[in-house]
Amino acid sequence: MTTESENTGPARRPRARRSSRRDLITGLVVFVVLAIVAVLLWSFYRPFGGSGPGNQPGAAGAPTASAPAATATTAPTTPTPTATPDPVPAPTRLLAAVGKNVAWRATTGDCPSAAAEPESTADGGHSWQKTNASFTTHTDAMQRLMATSVGHASAISLSTDFCRPRLVHSTPGAYNWAAGSSSPTGQWYIDPSDRGQVHAPGGAVAAPCSAAITVAPIDDTHAALLCSDDTIHRTTDAGAHWGPPVTVPGVAALAVRGHGYVLARVSAPGCSGVLVATLAADGAPTRAGCASVSGTVHRDAVAISSGHGTLWLWAGSSIRRSGDGGASWK
């Protein structure tokens, strides 16, 4: 007869094997899950610089901090200054042509140190007759010189006491001078004590620039004005209105020629001497010619004048004349 214990023994062995199999499967699942989690964590931290393997400071493949790239700085550019032209100086020479062979000239300067001693020629400038206007008129520093013959000339000079403008004129024979009115009314001139004005026959008018240098009148209403800034202005109503400026770099002298004007220019391109140009009542200057001169040419020591078809030029140590409007000189 079989006992109970003998019947129960064999039935318990399959249950133990099933338990071991479950434990193995569970372990494998846990291992797989842990492996997947580890891979995910490693993948998560690596791209973003986490603390996983390969992202420790100094580890191979770890991104290294780089110094910020130097930014190129451009030094601020300093604009190149524009050269300012030298102002036109007040003239130290005056010239009044009468014709082919006759002319008057004078030197001038500051009042009261520049003596009024005009000279005349009747042989085309080969010889000059000197006179003394300062002694008899008590004036000096002539501002404008006018002439009608070898024996008659007049000028605007400055009195020796207060340097006020006065009209003086030569006496018959042109060896002596006499003073006219204390104020040169009815005349065109510039008072060097106030270059912001131009004195016209009808009275003083405002200059169209800060400093007027030379006035060249055709008549009581028509005139041209040379300013210190290289500009020339023209008027047809005695200075009540001035036309647009004409800029002529290096212009040194201005005078009347017929019903228009003539100017002398130094340091002009293509002319090693003095360039001469004509200027109509309106419009731009027209080149006439280039006059060669001897000696050093200073801008304040250039004078030009026209009389009865002959142009006269006084520059450097030369007196030059032209009978064809400045195209050729002798």
Residue pairs with C-beta under 8 A, 6 or more apart in sequence:
41 52
42 52
42 53
44 50
45 51
45 52
45 55
46 52
46 54
46 55
49 55
49 62
49 63
53 59
54 60
54 61
54 62
55 62
56 62
85 229
85 230
85 249
86 299
87 211
87 228
87 229
88 213
88 226
88 227
88 228
88 229
88 230
88 251
88 252
88 299
89 213
89 228
89 299
89 300
90 192
90 213
90 300
91 108
91 213
91 214
91 252
91 253
91 300
91 301
91 302
91 303
92 107
92 108
92 109
92 298
92 300
92 301
93 105
93 106
93 107
93 108
93 300
93 301
93 302
93 303
93 314
94 105
94 106
94 107
94 108
94 118
94 142
94 144
94 145
94 155
94 303
95 103
95 104
95 105
95 145
95 255
95 303
95 304
95 305
95 312
95 313
95 314
96 103
96 104
96 105
96 145
96 146
96 147
96 153
96 305
96 307
97 103
97 147
97 305
97 306
97 307
97 308
97 310
97 311
97 312
98 104
98 147
98 148
98 149
98 150
98 307
98 308
99 307
99 308
99 309
99 310
100 124
100 308
100 309
100 310
100 321
100 323
101 121
101 122
101 123
101 124
102 120
102 121
102 122
102 147
102 149
102 150
102 307
103 120
103 121
103 125
103 147
103 305
103 307
103 312
104 118
104 119
104 120
104 121
104 145
104 147
104 153
105 118
105 119
105 121
105 128
105 145
105 303
105 314
106 116
106 117
106 118
106 119
106 142
106 145
106 155
107 114
107 117
108 114
108 116
108 141
108 142
108 143
109 141
110 141
111 140
111 141
111 158
111 160
111 163
111 192
112 140
112 141
112 158
112 160
112 163
113 140
113 141
114 140
114 141
114 142
115 132
115 134
115 140
116 132
116 133
116 134
116 137
116 139
116 140
116 141
116 142
116 155
116 157
116 168
116 177
117 130
117 131
117 132
117 133
117 134
118 130
118 131
118 133
118 142
118 145
118 153
118 155
118 170
119 128
119 129
119 130
119 131
120 128
120 129
120 131
120 147
120 150
120 153
120 174
121 127
121 128
121 129
121 150
122 150
124 321
125 312
125 319
125 321
129 174
131 170
131 174
131 175
131 176
131 177
132 177
133 139
133 142
133 155
133 157
133 168
133 170
133 177
134 140
134 160
136 176
136 177
136 178
136 179
137 157
137 166
137 168
137 177
137 178
137 179
138 159
138 160
138 161
138 179
139 157
139 158
139 159
139 160
139 166
139 168
139 179
140 157
140 158
140 160
141 157
141 158
141 163
141 192
142 155
142 156
142 157
143 155
143 156
143 157
143 158
143 165
143 189
143 190
143 191
143 192
144 155
144 156
144 187
144 188
144 189
144 190
144 215
145 153
145 155
146 153
146 154
146 155
147 153
147 154
150 174
151 170
151 172
151 173
151 174
152 169
152 170
152 174
153 169
153 170
153 174
154 167
154 168
154 169
154 170
154 180
155 167
155 168
155 169
156 165
156 166
156 167
156 168
156 184
156 187
156 189
157 165
157 166
157 168
158 164
158 165
158 166
158 192
159 165
159 166
163 193
164 182
164 183
165 183
165 184
165 189
165 191
165 199
166 179
166 180
166 181
166 182
166 183
166 184
167 179
167 180
167 181
167 184
167 187
168 177
168 178
168 179
168 180
169 177
169 178
169 180
170 176
170 177
170 178
171 177
171 178
184 199
185 201
186 201
187 199
187 201
188 198
188 199
188 200
188 201
188 215
188 217
188 223
189 199
189 215
190 197
190 198
190 199
190 212
190 213
190 214
190 215
191 197
191 199
195 207
195 210
195 211
195 212
195 213
195 228
196 206
196 207
196 210
196 211
196 212
197 204
197 205
197 206
197 207
197 212
198 204
198 205
198 206
198 207
198 212
198 215
198 225
198 239
199 205
200 220
200 223
200 238
200 239
201 220
201 238
202 220
202 238
205 238
205 239
205 240
206 239
207 225
207 227
208 225
208 227
208 233
208 242
208 245
209 225
209 227
209 228
209 229
209 231
209 233
209 245
210 227
210 228
210 229
211 227
211 228
211 229
212 225
212 226
212 227
212 228
213 226
213 227
213 228
214 225
214 226
214 253
214 254
215 223
215 224
215 225
215 226
216 223
216 224
216 225
216 226
216 254
216 255
216 256
216 261
217 223
217 256
218 256
218 259
220 238
221 235
221 236
221 237
221 238
222 234
222 235
222 236
222 281
223 234
223 235
223 238
223 239
224 232
224 233
224 234
224 235
224 254
224 256
224 261
224 279
225 232
225 233
225 234
225 235
225 242
226 232
226 251
226 253
226 254
226 263
227 233
227 245
230 247
230 248
230 249
230 250
230 251
231 245
231 246
231 247
231 248
232 245
232 246
232 248
232 251
232 254
232 261
232 263
232 279
233 242
233 243
233 244
233 245
233 246
234 242
234 243
234 261
234 281
234 282
235 241
235 242
235 243
236 243
236 281
243 282
246 279
246 284
246 285
248 263
248 265
248 277
248 285
249 265
249 267
249 268
250 265
250 266
250 267
250 268
250 275
250 299
251 263
251 264
251 265
252 264
252 265
252 266
252 274
252 299
252 300
252 302
253 263
253 264
253 302
253 303
253 304
254 261
254 262
254 263
254 264
254 304
255 261
255 262
255 263
255 304
255 305
255 306
256 262
256 306
257 278
257 306
257 311
257 325
258 306
259 281
260 278
260 279
260 280
260 281
261 278
261 279
261 280
262 276
262 277
262 278
262 279
262 288
262 304
262 306
262 311
262 326
263 276
263 277
263 278
263 279
263 285
263 304
264 274
264 275
264 276
264 302
264 303
264 304
264 313
264 315
265 271
265 274
265 275
265 276
265 277
266 274
266 275
266 297
266 299
266 302
266 315
268 275
268 290
270 290
271 290
272 290
272 292
273 290
273 291
273 292
273 293
273 297
273 315
274 290
274 291
274 293
274 297
274 302
274 313
274 315
275 287
275 289
275 290
275 291
276 287
276 288
276 289
276 290
276 291
276 304
276 311
276 313
276 322
276 326
277 285
277 286
277 287
277 288
277 326
278 285
278 286
278 288
278 325
278 326
279 285
279 286
280 286
288 325
288 326
288 327
289 322
289 325
289 326
289 327
289 328
289 329
291 313
291 315
291 320
291 322
291 326
291 329
292 329
293 313
293 315
293 316
293 317
293 318
293 320
294 316
294 317
294 318
295 316
295 317
295 318
296 316
297 315
297 316
301 315
301 316
302 313
302 314
302 315
303 313
303 314
303 315
304 311
304 312
304 313
304 314
305 311
305 312
306 312
309 323
310 321
310 322
310 323
311 321
311 322
311 323
311 325
311 326
312 319
312 320
312 321
313 319
313 320
313 321
313 322
313 329
320 329
320 330
321 329
321 330
322 328
322 329
322 330
